[in-house]
Amino acid sequence: MLQALRRVGEASKADLARLAQLTNAAIGGIIQELSAAGLIDTLGKRHDGGRGQPATMLRIAPSGAYGFGVRLDRTSIETVLADFSGRIIGRQSHDRFLPTPERAVELVAGDIDTLLKLIEPEEHDRIAGVGLAMPFNLGAWLRELGLPVEAFRRWDEVDFKALLEEAISYPVLSENDGTAAAIAELFSGAGRLADDFLYLFLGPAIGGGVVTGGDCLKGVNGNAGDVAMIPVPPSRLASAPRPRGEMDILLTRASLSALKRHLAHHGVDAETRGDLELAVETGHPAVDEWLDDCVAALAPAVWSAISLLDVPLVVIDFDIDGGLADRLLADLAEALEAAAPEARYPPRLQRGSFGSDAGAAGAANLPIFFNYSPRTAILTGRGAKQGAARPRHADQPHAAVGGT
């Protein structure tokens, strides 16, 4: 019932009975329990001009539960607090290379303490936990991303989730950052209207996720939607590193690290997201060169993904803007149309809903999914391998990817 109510925003008891395929009597009992738990709010009456008593309207109660979300990538740390409706209440961010894991824990713990002040003390027991979104293999692909090896070596040797859980008083659920961002879109963005889409996030690297049938696809190793590894032809930019073989991978060309590297090649020092956005806004020629190269790599990669997934929609979000989003979407739509195979139509493109908040927003939804998932298979941990049940541990991200 929560799943149906979250999708439509507001509904009557009769609406929910129809959407959830339950009887009015069953829905009535569920509504009573959820109201008592503070998870749904009762609104005013709906007057539709028909006969009979006007219907009482219901909605998700924003203060019914809260979740912290932490997004770590190689060049920034962001922590947010989100309510039960998925709205971000507050955020703290650090636009910098990742420090040591121990220092990162201190920063995140301090940010959580700061954000905790945004809700009333009596609401603290409604915090479902902390979601952690970060790339798998932080110490990998540094050559392609133009990043120093030594700065990230320690990250491949430490369990950051365990460190964070020791430092705070909440359970921590971890997830690949691309999948977490896709969960945010599924939970509170395009997923309210679409059950099937490919999600892409253009940040320091490029990440992604796959939504099919209203669920987020995981894969055996949690890497479903890892578009960064899709083979593409080598870049023609003088700033790009030479590939290890005949083909390159998408993240070498379609990433903000590639943009930063190309700007540096032209003598522009762009260390932060703000610097990159300024270069886009001011129309530096290096941005145009990188954008052409990025789209030329994205078009065949997207067609490869669509050929396998057969989804009608691609949602793309961005870590910066300054006009980049509109330009890339327009250029990519044109490139996909031009490269369309015979008897095939390109997918519809849609801008994501969260921008730079996407990974952290998805992370904040992880504990809410874990505690309020509508799907039995998710709650029991089934589905990772056919016929094998997993125990419900907080570090099982599969338990956090139910429907919207």
Salt bridges, closest charged atoms under 4 A:
ASP15 OD1 - ARG18 NH2 3.47
ASP15 OD2 - ARG46 NH1 3.14
ASP41 OD2 - ARG59 NE 3.66
ASP73 OD2 - ARG71 NH2 2.75
GLU78 OE2 - ARG91 NE 3.95
ASP83 OD2 - ARG87 NE 3.38
ASP95 OD1 - ARG273 NE 3.89
GLU102 OE2 - ARG154 NH2 2.59
GLU106 OE1 - ARG103 NH1 2.96
ASP111 OD2 - HIS94 NE2 2.84
GLU123 OE2 - ARG126 NH1 3.97
GLU144 OE2 - ARG143 NH1 3.53
GLU144 OE2 - ARG244 NE 2.93
GLU150 OE2 - ARG153 NH2 2.90
GLU165 OE1 - LYS161 NZ 3.03
GLU175 OE2 - LYS218 NZ 2.71
ASP195 OD1 - ARG7 NH2 2.29
ASP215 OD1 - ARG375 NE 2.92
GLU271 OE1 - LYS260 NZ 3.22
ASP288 OD1 - ARG327 NH2 2.45
GLU289 OE1 - HIS262 NE2 2.68
GLU289 OE1 - HIS266 NE2 3.07
ASP293 OD1 - ARG253 NH2 3.07
ASP319 OD2 - ARG71 NH2 3.07
ASP319 OD1 - ARG273 NH1 3.12
ASP321 OD2 - ARG351 NH2 2.68
ASP326 OD1 - ARG351 NH1 3.98
ASP357 OD2 - ARG91 NH2 2.34
